[in-house]
Structure formats: structure tokens, C-alpha cells
Amino acid sequence: MLKNGFKTVVIPINVSDYKDKLNSRKSFKSYLDQTIEQYPELFPIEIESGYDFQGWSSAFYKMPIKRRIIQLKKTRSKFLIHPCFILPYLSGNTIEISKGLRLRKDNVSYDTIAQTFGRNAMFWYRLEMSLARNNIVATTVRSASKMPKHILVDEHHNRLNGEKIYICTTVAADCFLGAEITPGVSSEELKEAYQVFQSESVMRFSDYKVLTINIDGFKSTTKAIKQIHPRAVAITCFLHACLKIQTNLKRDNQAIADVILNKAWHCYRAENKQIFAQRIRRFQEMAEQCLLDGNLKESILKLCSKKDLYIKAYDFQNCHRTSNMLDRLMKFQNRRLDNTQHFRGNLTSANNAMRAHALLVNFCPYSTNTIIANGGITSPFEKLNGFKYRENWLENLLVASSLNGYHINEINSR
């Protein structure tokens, strides 16, 4: 009996088509061949050399549905063909379960979901946590051409049983691509956490290279990122410098605050390096000549002293000069953790919670108004990849997580 998720291929098919084709060897093989041609990323690479049917999987008494097993001709490895309308391990109907699990994106408690949609709170908790076993990058990004070259990283500070922990978050293209927890902020601890994103990326896309990385300038983060991505260009976040200036401005003098912040953002909006450098010099001269010594003047001069770091962004057209995208996605983390009063349990369960949460945000549908504003695009996954496998968001997620998101040699992936 097949138990390893790496050996489960999830196919996009509805109930009626599955029942019609399942018992006919010729019909099912025809459908499978068409699916392999249309969505090769769902299957192991070696399937190109052919496959044979190798019987059926064991049926579960609560859901007596048959599933075929195939064996690759090249490696003799066996894979289970699983329909998307049934949850893995035959634990429920996907469309029915999706209604309850969808509420976890909005942080509805497991107990409330259980009272509304049945089962018990632990069922819904385990179902959500099971998403964490998938490769976040490969499940979210379906082709090498869609793999973002410009990413953003930062640590979300939180607590586990009262002790400080840090969620090393990687985002791009309005999607979470990494969310790993570390108990400390040394460069080695951060490196281990941020390395997961890079490892998951190259497992799926072996030639993947990051071009730029937006960071907030924290020394340990910068050191860790440089070790993981030595050739990537670090883009220092301009927004953090402006926020520091804003913090040091007196709240009772809004006129001065508006003038100084407008000058800072006027520098940011420069069309090229030369204009940016000129505006930064003028901003620095204004601070030196017009402001008294203090925290405000110091924060402005600090921004101006980083001119060479900010100016690197003009070499990369699509890089992220501010952390706005990261901050927007981190708000989902904030709301989730506020509702659960931070973390309880152990580091592994906390880490699984954040990985599962990342995939929920990537695949759950937008609000109705946002879907309309996006021209009918329903989720970050669809926005990034330009398509979706299925209309139902959970079916779409299950298909995308075929082979746990990996599309490499089954033996080497373990």
C-alpha cells in the first residue's frame, strides 16, 4: 500500500468523468495521457518513458472509491493516481471540506468550524496542518518562467510559550514562498531558516537564481542572505528609513512633518540614478542647514548616507525598492497570531502552522470585490501562474500539491 506523499499524483477530474473512465483501462489511459501532455508538472519526470497499470489501491470502508496504481517503465517506481474531488487518505469530499477550511484564512476557530460544518476541532486542525508537508515554492509556482527573480525577506517577531521566536518570511508576486521559524536571530539561525526557500526552489527549478532581495538592513539578516544567495543584489528598503524619520517627527507640527516626508518620497520617485543622487544631496543639505541636532536630523542623515545602497535598485527594473508587498502579507500572519494568542506547543507544530497558513493565503479566494477589481482572477496562485487547475480552491490546491509539489526523480527527492 502506498503511504508516501511523494508517490501520490493528484489529477484534475470531476466525479462523473472519473466514474465513467475508471473501469475502462483504455479510456482511463487515454485520459491520463492527455493530462500528462497538458500538465506534465503533476507527474514524475520519468513518466515520459511510459508507464503500466499495476492494480488498485486499498479502499477505505467509509469511502469505497477505487484508485489506480501505475508503475513507471524506466524506474519501476509505483505511483497512486488520486482524484482531486477526494481528500488525501480518503478523509472527506473536497468541495464540502473546502467550505470549512476556507474559514481558516480568516482565522475562524476550529471549534466554530466544527460546530458549523461537522466533524470535530481536531479534524480541522489536522487537516490544516497536513498542508505543511508540501513544498511551498513548487506548489505555488508551476513553471520556471513564473518563478520570481526578485524577492522580499524579513522576520516576524512572535512568541512560543512566552519565549521569543522569529518567523523568517519570504514573499514575491503577492504570494508566500517561505515561512520558517527560528528561535534566535544569529546569522547562522537565520541562514538555516531562510535556506528552506532556496532548497525548495532548486528542488523544483534546478537552475533558479535570485537577482535581487529586498531586506530591512538588519545585519544578521543581511549576512545570512548573502551566504545563501551570494550573487544576488541586496536592495535596502527605502520605506523603513522613511518610517524611522516619521517616528522622530513631532506629532504636533504636522506642517513640518509633511514637508520632510514629502522631500524623502520625492527622492524615492526619481526617474534615474543621477536625479536620485542629486535629490538625496539636497535633502542632506536641508537637514544639515535647517534642523537642530537630534534624532530627526540623525535619521535623515542616516537615510542619505545609504545613497549607494538605494541606488542599486535602478539597475533592476522590477526589483522591490520597498517592503510594501511583504508588509501586506505579514498582516495575514499578524491577524492569525493575534487570534491564537501567539503560539503554544512546540517549535515543530508552530512551524507547520505557518507553512500551512502560507498555502492557505496563496490558494484561498479573494473577497468578491477584489475578484471583480482583478478582472475575475480569484487567488494569488491564479494571478501568479495565469491559470488554475480547478474552480474550487481546495481542489486547485490538491492538484498543485501533486507529489507534494515536487516534479523530480522520486528516488532523489527523498
N, C-alpha and C positions, 0 to 999 in steps of 0.2 A: 504494500500500500504506500502511495506517495504522500509524504508529510512535509517535505521541504518546500518553502515558498518559491525557491529558485526553479522548481520543476513544475510550476503551475502556470499555464498560459491561459489568460482570460480573453475571451473573444467577444466582440460586439454583435450580439444577436438577440432577437426578441423571442418570446416563449413559443409562439406558433411556428415560426421558422425552425426553431431548434427541434421541436417535436416532429415536424414533417421530415427533416433531413437526418435525424439521429440514427434511425434504424436502417437506413439505406446506406450501405458502405459507399456506393458510387456517388450518391447525392451529397453525403457529408464531406467526402473527399473533394468534390467539386467546389463546395462552399469554402472549405479550408484553403484550397489552392488560391481561390480568389482573394481571400482575406490575407494570405501571405503576400500576394502580389501588391495589394492595396496598402497594407500596414505591416511591412516587414519588421518594424521595430518591436512588434509584440512577441516575436518568436526568436528562438536561439539562432545565431548566425548559421550554424551547421545545417539548418533545415533546408538550405539551398541545395544540398546534395541529395535530398529526398528523405522520405520517412515512410514507415509502415504502421498500420494499426496493430495494437497489441492488447486487445481485450478492453475490459471495462473496470472502472473503479468500484470500490465497495459502496453500496447505497446505505444511507442513514435512515433508520426506521421512521423518523419524524418527517423526513423529506425524501421520499423514494425516487430520486431522479438519477438517471444513468449518465455517466460521463465517460467519454472515450479516452484511451491512453495511446499515445503514439511513441514510436521508437525511431530515433534518427539513424539513418543508414551509415553515416560517417563515423559517429562516436558510439553508437549503440545505447545512448542515453535515452531514458524514458521521460515523457512529459505528460502531465494531465491536462486535458482540454476542458476548461471550465467556462460555462456561460455567465455573462455579466449580470443576468437578472436574478442570480442566486448569490448570496454572500459566501465568501470562502468558508470552508468547513461546514457548509450547508446549515448555517445558523439562522437563516431567515431570507425573506423576499427583499431584494434590494430596494425596489421602489417604496415599499411600505416602511422599511427601516430608514430610508433616506429622509423621511419627514421628521423623524425624531432626532436623528443625528445632525440634521441641518441646524437645529437649535443650539448645538454646542458652539457654533461660531459666534452666537450671540450670548454665550455663557449662561444659558438656562441650566439649572441644576439637574443632575442625573435623576434625582428623586422626582422632580416635577415632570421630566420626560417620561419616566416610568409610569407615573400616575395617569399621564395623558395617552401614551401610546402602548402601554402594557410592558411586559417583562418586569425586570427589577433594576434598581440603580446600578448594581454591579455589572449587569449585562451591558448597559450602555457605556459604562466606564471601560470595560474590557474591549468593547468594540472600537471605541475611540483610540485607546492605547495601541490596538493592533495596527493602526496606520503607521506607527513609528518605525516598524520594521522595513518600510520601503525606502529606497534610495530617493531622497527628496529631489535632488537635481534631475535625475533621469526620469522620474515620474512626472515632473513638471515640465521639463523641456524635452520635446520629442524629436528634434533633429539638430544636427551640428550647426546648421545655418541660423538657428534661432537661439543658440547659446550666447548669452550676453557677454560682451567683451569688457564692459565697464560695470563694476560692482560697487556696492557700498557696504561697509562693515562698522560695527560698534558693539559695545557691551551694554546690556540691560541689567542694571543693578537690582537684585532682589534678595529674598531670604528663604532659607530652607531650615525649618525647625529653629528659627531665630538666628541662624548663622548666615552671614553674607555669602551670596553666590553671584555668579555673573553669567548671563546668557549671551554667548558670542553669536551675534546675529549677522547673517549675510543676506543681502537682498539685491535684486535687479529686476527691471522690467515689471515693476509692481508686484513681484512675487517673492516669497520667502525661498531662499535657496540653501539656507543653513541656519540651525538654531541649536547650538550645543552648550551645555552648562559646564562651567569650571568653578571650583571652589576658591580660586585665587586669581590674582591679576599679574603674576610674574610673566615675563615674556615666554617662558617655557610652557606654562599652563595655558596661556592664550594660544600659543602655537599649536598645542595638541588639539584644542577645541576648533580653531579655525581650519586646521588641516583636514577636518572631516569634509568640508565643502570641496576642497581641491581633490581629495581622494575619490569622493563620489563622482566628481566631474570627469576625471580621467578614466574611471572605470567604464563610463558610458561613452565618452568622447576622448579618445586617447591623445588626440593632437590639440586638445584645448589649452589655450593660453590666455591669461587675463592681461588686458592692456593697461587699464587704469583702475585704481582703487581709491574711493573716497573714504578718508578717515578723519577723526576729530583731532588728531595731533598728539594723542596720549602716547608717551614714549614706549611703554611696554607693547602697546598695540602696533605701533609703527615697526618696532624691532621684530615682532612675531610675524607680521605680514611680509616684511622684507625677506625673512628666511623662507617663507612658504612660496612667495612669488618674487624671486629676485629680479626678474626682468620687468615686472610691472611698475608703472609710474604711480607714486602715491600723490593723490590730489587732496590737499588740505582743505577742509570745509570752511568756506567763507562765512557761512551762517553762524557758526559757533563764535567767531570773532565779533560779529555784529551783536549777537546776544550778550556777549560779555560787555560790550560798550553800553548796550541798553540797560543792563543791570546796574552799571555805575552811574547812570544819568539820574539826576534828581527828579523825582516824580512831580514835584510842584512847579517845575519850569518846563512845561510841555513845548513851548516855542523853541527853546534851545535844543531839546531832545529831538524834535522833528528836523531841525536844520542839520544836526550832526549825523543822524541816521540816514537822512536823505543824501548827504555827501558820501557816506560809506557805500550805500547802494548805487550811487552814481558811479563810483569806481568800478563796482561789480559789473555794471551794464556797458562797460567799454567794449567797443567793437573789435579791438585788436590789442596786441601786446604794447605797442607804442603808446596808445591812448590810455591804456590801463596804468602803465608806469607813470605817465605824466599826471594822471589824476591822483594816484597814490602820493606822489611827491607834494602836490598841492594840499592834499589832505593832511599830510605830515607837517607841512609848513603852518597850516592853520592851527593845528594843535599846539605846536611849539610857541607860536606867537600870541595866541589868543586865550589859552587855557592855563590855569594855575596848576602847579604840581599836585598830583593826587591820583586816585585810582582811575578816574575817567581818562585823564591825559595818558596815563601809563597804558591803558587798554587800547587806545587809539594808536599810540606809537608801536605797540606790540603788533597790531594788525599791519601797520606799514612796514615793519621790519621783516615780515614774511612775504614781501612782494615777490621774491623769486620763487617761492613755493606756490603762490596763487597763479603766477603767470604761466606755469607749466600747462594749465588746463587749455590754453589757446592752441596747443599742438594737437589736441584731440577733440574733434568736432562734437562727438556725442557723449563725452565724459560727464560725470556728475560733479558740478562745482559746489553744490550744497548738499546737505543730507536730508532734504525735504522728503524724498521718497522713503528713506529709511525711517524717519520720524513718523510718517503716516502709518506705516506698517507696524511700528513699535506700539502705536496706540492700541492695536488689537491685543498685543501682549499685556499692556497696562490694564485694559479692561478685564481680561481673563484673570490676571493675578490679583487684581483688587477684589473680584467676586469670590475668589477662593481663599482670600486671606493669605496670600503667598503660597509657599509650598510646605507640604507635610510628607512624611515618609522618608525615602532615601534618594540619593542622587540619581540612581538609575530611573526610578519612576518619574522624578521631576524632569529628567532629560527626555524621556519618552513622551511626556505630556507636551513639551514644547515642540518636538518633532511632529507629533500628531496634529497639534494646533496649526503648525505651518502649512500642512497639506489641506486642512480644512479651509483656511483662508484662501489658499490658491485655487481650490476647486468649488467651494460653495458659491451659489449665485449671488450676484449683486442685488441691491434693492431695485424695485421696479423703476424708480426714477433714474437710477444710474444706468440700467439696461437701456432705457429709452435714449438717454444722453449719449451712450456709446454706440448708438445705431444698431441695437439688438445683440451686441456682444454680452454674454451672460456671466462671464467669470474671468479672473486673471489668467487662468490656463488658456482659455479660448483667445483672449486678447494677445497673449504672447505667441501662441502657435498658429493662430489664424484658422483653427478648426476645432471641433470636438467630436469625440467618438460616438457619444450618445447624448440625447436630450436631457435625461435625468443626470443630475450632477454626481451622484454616488456611483451609478453605472459607468459614467465617464471616468471617475477616479479609479475604479476597479480595473477597467481596461488599460488605463495608462500605467497602472502598477503591475501589469503582467510581468511575470518573472521577477517580482519585487522591483520593477523598474529597470532591470539590467538587460542588456542586449549583447552579451558577450558569451564566450565559451563557458558553459555551465561548470566545467571542472575548475577552470581558473578563477571563477568568481567566488569560490567558497573559501 
